[in-house]
Amino acid sequence: MKDLQKTFAVSERRACRVTSQCRSSQRYKPQPAEDEPKLVADILNLVRVHPRYGYRMITAKLRQHGWAVNAKRVYRLWRREGLKVPQKKRKKRRLGSSENSIIRRRSEGMNDVWCWDFIFDRTSNGTALKWLSIVDEYTRESLCLKVGRGVTSEDVLDTLAELFAIRGVPNHIRSDNGPEFTAKVVQKWLTQLEVETMYIAPGSPWENGYAESFHSRVRDELLALEEFENLESARRLTKLWRDDYNHHRPHSSLKYMTPIEYASQQTSALARQTGPPHPPSQSPQPQLKGEGRGDSEGGRGSTQTMEN
C-alpha cells in the first residue's frame, strides 16, 4: 500500500478505496504470544544440540519438554529465524531380487528380525575405527553399537551371546554377505540356536534397509559431528549417543515415540493378550556344546564382551 501511495502520490484513503481494502488493515500490528521468546530460545537451544534435526523433530522434542505446540507454529518461527537443514543428495536405489530383503520379509514383532552391519570411521590421527551395530527392525531399538579397532567373527559371537542372554533369541537375523557374518562358526552356532540367517543379495545394501537407515543416523548425528581423539573417546561418545537415540530421540516411523517407549508399548500390549512374558534372565546362555575356540571346527568358547 505504501508503494502505491509513493508511486502515484495519493493518500492512504484513495489507495485503500482503489484496492478495496479496509484502512484499519494498514494500521494492524501483530502481537506475538507472551511465551514466544521462550519458545524461540528453546528451539535454538535444541538446534544447537541436534543440528541435523528438522522442524518436525524439533517439534517432537519440544513436546517432550512440556510444550503444547503446533508444528505449523514451530515451522513459522523456524523460517523466521532462518533455520535450515541442508538437503542431502540421495542416489537412486532399485529393488533387489533377494527373498531376504526388507520388502519381501518384514519383521512381525519384537525379537522377530534383527539386522546387523558395520560402519567405519577414523580417529583424529587417522587410526581406523569399526562399529558393530545390531538393531531390532520392529522397534528400531539399537541393541548394540560397539566400537573397536577391528571386529572379528569371534567378537560378533561374543556380542550375540551377551544379547541373547539379556533379551532372548530372535527368530531371524538379516545381514549382508560380509566375512564376519558368513563365517562357518557363526552359521553353525546360529543354526544350533534355531536362528534363521537372512543374507541379502550381494551388492544390494538397500535390501538391509533398516541397518542402512540406522547407519545414516549414526553418521549424520554422531560421526559427522564428533572428532574422536582415541578409541576410549569413541566408546564414550558412542555410548552417550546410543542412550540418547534409544531413550530420548523421537522416531518418525514410530509416530515420534522413542524406540524404548514403542518397545514398552508393544510389551504391554503383548502382556495383556498372553500374560506377562518370562524374564529374559531365564533364557539359557547360548553356546556351542562341547566346543571351544581351540577346536578344529572353530567352535564357541567362553564369552568375552567387547567394550562399548
C-alpha positions in Angstrom: 0.0 0.0 0.0 2.8 2.4 0.8 4.3 1.7 -2.6 1.0 2.7 -4.3 0.9 5.9 -2.3 4.5 6.7 -3.2 4.3 5.8 -6.9 1.0 7.7 -7.6 1.3 10.4 -5.0 -2.1 9.6 -3.5 -3.4 9.4 0.0 -3.9 6.2 2.0 -7.7 6.7 1.8 -7.6 6.8 -2.0 -5.2 3.8 -2.3 -7.4 1.7 0.0 -10.5 2.6 -2.0 -8.9 1.6 -5.2 -7.6 -1.8 -3.8 -10.8 -2.4 -1.9 -9.0 -2.7 1.4 -10.0 -1.5 4.9 -7.9 1.3 6.1 -7.6 -0.3 9.6 -5.7 -3.2 8.0 -2.8 -0.8 7.3 -2.5 0.0 11.0 -2.6 -3.5 12.3 0.4 -4.6 14.2 0.7 -8.3 15.2 1.0 -9.1 18.9 3.3 -12.0 19.5 2.3 -14.5 22.2 3.8 -13.9 25.6 5.6 -17.3 25.5 7.1 -16.8 22.0 10.6 -15.5 23.2 11.0 -18.5 25.5 9.8 -20.9 22.7 12.3 -19.4 20.2 15.1 -19.7 22.8 14.2 -23.4 23.4 14.1 -24.0 19.6 17.5 -22.5 19.2 18.9 -24.5 22.1 17.6 -27.7 20.6 19.0 -26.9 17.2 22.4 -26.3 18.7 22.3 -29.7 20.4 20.7 -31.5 17.4 21.9 -29.6 14.3 20.6 -32.3 11.9 17.0 -32.2 13.2 14.3 -30.6 11.0 11.4 -28.7 12.4 9.2 -31.8 12.8 11.8 -33.5 15.0 12.3 -30.2 16.9 8.5 -30.1 17.5 8.6 -33.6 18.9 11.5 -32.7 21.2 9.6 -29.5 22.4 6.6 -31.7 23.3 8.9 -34.0 25.2 10.0 -30.9 27.2 6.4 -30.0 28.0 5.5 -27.6 25.2 1.9 -27.9 23.8 3.0 -26.5 20.4 1.7 -26.9 16.9 4.2 -28.0 14.2 2.9 -25.1 12.0 3.9 -22.6 14.7 7.3 -24.1 15.0 7.7 -24.0 11.3 6.8 -20.3 11.2 9.4 -19.5 13.9 11.9 -21.8 12.2 11.6 -19.9 8.9 11.7 -16.5 10.7 14.9 -17.4 12.5 16.5 -18.6 9.2 17.0 -22.2 10.3 17.6 -24.8 7.7 18.8 -28.4 7.5 21.0 -28.8 4.3 19.5 -31.2 1.8 21.4 -34.4 1.3 21.9 -35.8 -2.2 20.5 -39.3 -2.5 21.3 -41.9 -5.1 18.5 -43.8 -6.9 18.0 -47.3 -5.4 16.5 -50.2 -7.2 14.6 -53.1 -5.6 16.8 -56.1 -5.1 15.8 -59.6 -6.1 16.7 -61.4 -2.9 13.9 -63.1 -1.0 15.6 -61.9 2.2 15.1 -58.2 1.6 13.1 -56.0 3.9 10.4 -55.7 1.3 9.7 -59.4 1.0 10.4 -60.5 4.6 9.3 -57.9 7.1 9.5 -58.1 10.9 6.3 -59.1 12.5 7.1 -58.3 16.1 9.8 -57.6 18.7 12.7 -60.0 18.5 11.4 -61.4 15.2 14.1 -59.9 12.9 17.4 -58.3 14.0 19.7 -56.7 11.5 23.4 -56.1 11.8 26.1 -54.5 9.9 29.4 -52.5 10.2 30.2 -48.8 9.9 33.6 -47.2 9.7 35.4 -44.0 10.7 38.8 -42.8 11.9 40.3 -41.0 14.9 41.8 -37.6 14.6 45.2 -39.2 14.0 43.9 -41.4 11.2 43.6 -44.7 13.0 40.7 -46.8 11.7 37.6 -47.4 13.9 34.9 -50.1 13.2 31.4 -50.1 14.8 29.2 -53.2 15.0 25.5 -52.3 15.1 22.5 -54.5 15.8 19.0 -53.2 15.5 15.6 -54.7 16.2 13.7 -53.9 13.0 10.3 -53.8 14.6 11.0 -51.3 17.4 14.1 -49.6 15.7 15.9 -50.0 19.0 19.7 -50.0 18.9 20.5 -53.3 20.7 24.3 -52.9 20.2 26.6 -50.2 18.9 30.2 -51.3 19.9 33.4 -49.8 18.5 36.9 -51.2 18.3 40.0 -51.1 16.1 38.6 -54.2 14.3 35.8 -56.7 14.8 36.2 -60.4 14.0 33.7 -63.2 13.8 34.6 -64.2 17.3 33.7 -60.7 18.5 30.4 -61.0 16.7 29.6 -64.2 18.5 30.6 -62.7 21.9 28.3 -59.8 21.3 25.4 -62.0 20.2 25.8 -64.3 23.2 25.6 -61.4 25.5 22.4 -60.0 23.8 20.8 -63.5 23.7 21.3 -63.9 27.4 19.7 -60.5 28.1 16.9 -60.2 25.6 16.3 -63.8 24.4 17.0 -65.3 21.0 15.5 -63.7 17.9 13.8 -65.7 15.1 15.8 -64.2 12.3 19.0 -62.1 11.7 19.4 -60.1 8.5 22.8 -59.2 7.2 24.9 -58.7 4.1 27.5 -61.2 2.9 30.4 -59.9 4.9 33.0 -62.5 6.1 32.2 -61.8 9.7 28.6 -62.8 9.1 29.1 -65.7 6.7 31.8 -67.4 8.7 31.1 -71.1 9.2 31.4 -70.8 13.0 28.7 -68.1 13.0 26.4 -70.0 10.8 26.8 -73.2 12.8 26.2 -71.5 16.1 23.1 -69.7 14.9 21.7 -72.9 13.4 22.1 -74.7 16.7 20.1 -72.0 18.3 17.4 -72.2 15.5 18.1 -68.6 14.4 17.4 -68.2 10.7 20.1 -66.2 8.9 18.8 -64.0 6.1 21.6 -62.9 3.8 20.7 -60.2 1.3 21.8 -60.3 -2.4 25.4 -59.4 -2.9 25.9 -55.7 -3.8 22.3 -54.8 -2.7 22.7 -52.8 0.6 19.1 -51.4 0.2 17.8 -54.9 1.0 19.1 -54.4 4.5 17.4 -51.0 4.7 16.9 -50.7 8.4 20.6 -51.2 9.1 21.4 -48.6 6.3 18.9 -46.2 7.8 20.3 -46.5 11.3 23.8 -46.0 9.9 22.7 -42.9 8.2 21.6 -41.5 11.6 24.8 -42.6 13.2 27.0 -40.9 10.6 24.8 -37.8 10.3 24.3 -37.2 14.1 27.5 -38.7 15.6 30.4 -39.4 13.2 30.0 -36.2 11.2 29.8 -34.0 14.3 32.3 -35.5 16.7 36.1 -35.8 16.4 37.4 -38.9 18.2 40.8 -38.4 19.8 41.3 -42.1 20.5 39.4 -45.4 20.9 38.3 -44.5 24.5 36.8 -41.2 23.3 34.9 -43.0 20.5 33.5 -45.5 23.0 32.4 -42.9 25.5 30.7 -40.7 22.8 29.1 -43.7 21.2 27.6 -44.8 24.5 26.1 -41.4 25.1 24.7 -41.1 21.6 23.1 -44.6 21.7 21.5 -43.8 25.1 20.0 -40.6 23.6 18.9 -42.5 20.4 17.0 -45.2 22.4 15.6 -43.1 25.2 15.2 -39.5 24.0 15.3 -39.3 20.2 11.8 -39.3 18.6 11.5 -41.6 15.6 9.2 -40.5 12.8 8.3 -44.1 11.8 7.1 -44.8 15.4 4.8 -41.8 15.4 7.5 -39.7 17.1 7.9 -42.1 20.0 11.3 -43.1 21.1 12.3 -46.8 20.5 12.2 -47.6 24.2 8.7 -46.1 24.5 7.5 -48.0 21.5 9.0 -51.3 22.8 7.4 -50.7 26.2 4.0 -50.1 24.5 4.3 -53.4 22.5 5.4 -55.3 25.5 2.4 -54.1 27.5 0.0 -54.9 24.6 1.5 -58.4 24.4 1.2 -58.9 28.1 -2.5 -58.1 28.0 -3.0 -60.7 25.3 -0.9 -63.6 26.5 0.1 -62.8 30.1 3.4 -61.5 31.4 6.5 -62.7 29.4 9.2 -64.8 31.0 12.1 -62.8 32.4 15.0 -62.6 30.0 17.3 -63.8 32.7 15.7 -67.2 32.5 16.9 -67.6 28.9 19.8 -70.1 28.8 23.2 -68.8 27.9 23.6 -69.7 24.2 26.8 -71.6 23.4 28.1 -74.5 21.3 28.0 -77.8 23.1 31.4 -79.3 23.9 33.4 -76.9 21.7 35.9 -74.2 22.4 37.7 -71.7 20.2 40.7 -74.0 20.0 38.7 -76.8 18.3 39.5 -77.6 14.7 35.9 -76.6 13.7 36.2 -73.1 15.2 33.6 -73.7 17.9 32.4 -71.4 20.6 34.3 -71.0 23.9 33.9 -68.7 26.8 32.1 -65.4 26.3 34.3 -62.2 26.2 32.4 -59.0 25.7 33.9 -56.2 23.6 33.7 -53.0 25.5 31.4 -50.1 24.5 
